């Protein structure tokens, strides 16, 4: 592949004409612009859907090209049972943040896709999160689920006096 210096050298040595030089220069510029064009941009809608349904496995980050993040999320999900599922809670919060705020691939290439649909999916994600949280609170309140209460001072005194 020719670069600008080689092209100029060929023109100076007389191997190509001025017209060929200009044509090759335009082609070279078009290739450079094509490389900088987000032709390899990932779809933001797919990213959000993957984050919502398979986010704990890091598949949305594998899709977007964030390999490091994806491997950390996958590892934390796999080891979660050995650590009382606390890493899974951390990954869930992390994914929710990515779902709302990540707009670019790893090379600052913006996601493609209809921006209105992407915003709608993000709003739906927030609404579903709020509804799930509210529903959980209702279940806890309805069934009076709480942590075991500590015995009062008088009950403790009775236990120790016996």
C-alpha positions in Angstrom: 0.0 0.0 0.0 1.3 3.4 -0.9 1.7 6.2 1.7 2.0 9.9 1.0 5.8 9.9 0.9 6.1 7.0 -1.5 3.5 8.6 -3.7 5.4 11.9 -3.8 8.7 10.1 -4.5 7.1 8.2 -7.5 5.9 11.5 -8.9 9.3 13.2 -8.5 11.0 10.3 -10.2 8.6 10.5 -13.1 7.1 7.0 -12.6 3.6 8.5 -12.5 2.0 11.5 -14.1 0.5 14.5 -12.3 -3.0 13.2 -13.0 -2.2 9.7 -11.6 -0.6 11.4 -8.6 -3.7 13.3 -7.8 -6.0 10.3 -8.3 -3.8 8.2 -6.0 -3.7 11.0 -3.5 -7.5 11.2 -3.4 -7.7 7.4 -3.1 -5.2 7.5 -0.2 -7.2 10.2 1.5 -10.4 8.3 1.1 -8.9 5.2 2.7 -7.6 7.2 5.6 -11.1 8.8 6.1 -12.7 5.3 5.8 -10.4 4.0 8.6 -11.4 6.9 10.9 -15.1 6.4 9.9 -16.9 4.3 12.5 -17.5 1.5 10.0 -16.7 -1.0 12.8 -19.0 0.8 15.3 -21.1 -1.5 17.3 -24.9 -1.2 17.6 -25.9 0.5 20.8 -29.3 -1.3 20.9 -27.6 -4.7 20.8 -25.2 -3.5 23.5 -28.1 -2.5 25.8 -30.1 -5.7 25.2 -27.0 -7.8 25.9 -26.2 -5.8 29.1 -29.8 -6.3 30.3 -30.1 -10.0 29.7 -26.5 -11.4 29.8 -24.6 -8.6 31.5 -23.3 -10.6 34.4 -21.4 -12.7 31.9 -19.9 -9.6 30.4 -21.2 -10.4 26.9 -22.1 -6.8 26.2 -18.5 -5.8 26.8 -17.1 -8.7 24.7 -19.5 -7.4 21.9 -18.3 -3.8 22.2 -14.6 -4.7 22.4 -14.0 -4.0 26.1 -12.3 -7.4 26.7 -10.7 -6.5 30.1 -14.0 -5.4 31.6 -15.8 -8.4 30.2 -13.3 -10.8 31.7 -13.5 -9.1 35.1 -17.3 -9.3 35.1 -17.3 -12.9 34.0 -14.7 -13.9 36.6 -16.7 -12.0 39.4 -19.9 -13.8 38.3 -18.2 -17.2 38.4 -16.6 -16.8 41.8 -19.7 -15.1 43.3 -21.0 -18.3 45.1 -17.8 -18.6 47.1 -18.1 -15.0 48.3 -21.7 -14.9 49.4 -22.8 -13.5 46.0 -21.4 -10.1 46.9 -19.3 -9.9 43.6 -22.6 -10.5 41.7 -24.2 -7.6 43.4 -21.2 -5.4 42.5 -21.3 -6.6 38.9 -25.1 -5.9 38.7 -24.6 -2.3 39.8 -21.6 -2.0 37.4 -23.7 -3.3 34.5 -26.6 -0.9 35.3 -24.1 2.0 35.2 -22.7 0.8 31.9 -26.2 0.3 30.5 -27.0 3.9 31.3 -23.8 5.7 30.5 -21.6 3.9 28.0 -22.0 5.4 24.5 -18.7 4.5 22.8 -16.6 1.5 21.9 -13.1 1.2 23.4 -11.5 3.4 20.7 -14.0 6.3 21.3 -16.0 5.2 18.3 -19.7 6.1 19.1 -22.3 3.3 19.0 -24.5 3.3 15.9 -28.2 2.8 16.0 -31.3 4.9 16.5 -30.5 7.3 19.4 -34.2 7.5 20.3 -34.6 3.8 20.7 -31.4 3.6 22.7 -32.7 6.3 25.1 -36.1 4.5 25.3 -34.4 1.3 26.3 -32.4 3.1 28.9 -35.6 4.7 30.3 -37.3 1.3 30.3 -34.3 -0.2 32.2 -34.6 2.5 34.9 -38.4 2.0 35.2 -38.0 -1.8 35.5 -35.3 -1.4 38.1 -37.5 1.0 40.2 -40.5 -1.4 39.9 -38.4 -4.4 40.9 -37.0 -2.5 43.9 -40.5 -1.3 44.9 -41.9 -4.8 44.5 -39.1 -6.3 46.6 -39.9 -3.7 49.4 -43.6 -4.6 49.1 -42.9 -8.3 49.5 -40.6 -7.6 52.5 -43.3 -5.5 54.1 -46.2 -7.8 53.3 -44.6 -10.9 54.8 -42.9 -9.0 57.6 -39.5 -10.3 56.5 -36.8 -8.8 58.7 -33.6 -9.7 60.4 -34.0 -11.6 63.7 -34.5 -9.1 66.5 -32.1 -8.9 69.4 -33.7 -10.0 72.7 -34.5 -7.2 75.1 -32.5 -6.5 78.2 -35.1 -8.1 80.5 -35.1 -11.3 78.3 -31.4 -11.5 78.5 -31.4 -11.1 82.2 -33.9 -13.9 82.6 -31.8 -16.2 80.4 -28.6 -15.6 82.4 -30.3 -15.8 85.8 -31.4 -19.3 85.2 
